């Protein structure tokens, strides 16, 4: 259920001014080559075009920088909805470390993800991975293991069915694949690292999901916000024909203490900046600005975002 939180400032008629146009803000992302670095760069471009002075600050993974944003170390971040929810409540890899000041600015395009293998490997289904060396571990990026679990579950497999090749992050996993240490790697469709791997090995194949209701239920046991989406053949590396893939919502988030007018301007930049963001990172073509105020479950929207939603009929 969408959480709309009232603001005392709004109750007395807060006036938004042009002060945010001169505001310097940071956007936390993961490392270059990763999806969230691409997303953060695109968001920064839209924010700069809208008048905010935005710069990105890369870190290894969202499970490192989400608490940094929550504590006020930087104004904004980009991540997936499920991980922000875990951080908010102090669950899973954030166990015992709740971050109650996390707030959502808006939902953006979905993350569409796959396990990629060499096009000439002969591997065509997730079941074909059984017994083979596969990336695992993800000590610096805990969010990946349950996503692998979710994908494997659709084929009746678990991570124990593979030979683990331990890596700290998705970027390192792609590097291990290119070095021949693993038969596959998990990554987001459209990310720069996927294009790099595609060129390095002479072509990739993105293993599709059998998109049944039963498989979706299995996947959601490990990744509750998961859904399946269809990707057109030839539209992105590794997708040779139209097929179904694993997906989940992405968000721009902030903390409760960032000024309302600054968050308002960021929400406005997202709503009006699809063309700029898509020019920077084509997967933003999947972004629907009218869904900026999407369902965020246990999370809460920042009052500055709510103000923008109310003014533009998005709530």
Secondary structure, 3 states (H helix, E strand, C coil): CCCCCCCHHHHCCCCCCHHHHHCEEEEEECCCCCHHHHHHHHHHHHHHHHCCEEEEEECCCHHHHHHHHHCCCCCEEEEEHHHHHHHHHCCHHHCCCCCCCEEEEEECCCEEEEEEEECCCCCCCHHHHCCCEEEEECCCCCHHHHHHHHHHHCCCCCHHHCEEEEECCHHHHHHHHHCCCCCEEEEECCCHHHHHHHHHHCCEEEECCCCCHHHHHHHHCCCCCCEEEEECCCCCCCCCCCEEEEEECEEEEEECCCCHHHHHHHHHHHHHCHHHHHHHCHHHHHCCHHHCCCCCCCCCECHHHHHHHHHCCCC
